[in-house]
Amino acid sequence: MRIDILTLFPDMCNSVLSESIIGRARKSGSVEINCIDIRDYTLDKHRCVDDKPYGGGMGMVMAPQPIYDCFSSLCNEIGKKPHLIYMTPQGKTLTQDRVKELSRLENIAILCGHYEGIDERVIEELQPEEISIGDYVLTGGELPALILADSVSRMLPGVLSDDECFENESHYNSLLEYPQYTHPSSWNGRDVPNVLLSGHHANVEKWRREKSLERTFYRRPDLLEGADLSKQDLDFISSLKTD
Ligand code: ADE
């Protein structure tokens, strides 16, 4: 998969995406991520990319021309139109299901807004999918774009190693993850649950499933509706309700 991030702060994006698991995946070629500087496409002789809003008001608005030309150049380079996503608090909130769907695409481009936003005409022209990472406002779209790029990349084959596998973790199966422990077996007067020391694989799996169901039931009961639950799971949840 190829991800292109259109931003005024490519160094900020590149530095985050060069570290840890995503950095390793980029080096090994499991994912290609490019951070493209929108400013390189401005026709303004002072390299300006924004201007005051028509109608007055605070802040600056990103002009349409550099964004449009940046995206057009990307389309020419790839030879087709990548799926374009605009990070904005006005978009639909990102979910793990949408992340999974996006990870099946061959190309995505992520547009980061800044200042007071982007001239509406380029949004109308390019018709991006608008995605928010939550009901709060950040200073720009870069951190949201990094979150999207990270969450999509880690779903791709070869990005996570076997022991970093995502199949048991929170949200993947609409359930929150069970608690994890490592050495030492006793710390600060707190002991690792005995079952995890028992070496009994089936009992460990049962305990983990129940902890996962219990956490989801108490912390995010709304998620249970979308979860794939067996008769045994439902019986266990019923036992929690009567406790
Ligand atoms: N830009 C600023 N805040 C944002 C948010 N919550 N989600 C996506 N993009 C944003």
Residues whose N, C-alpha, C, O or C-beta is under 5 A from the ligand:
A	BS01	ADE	M87 T88 P89 I131 S132 I133 G134 Y136 V137 L138 G140 G141 P144
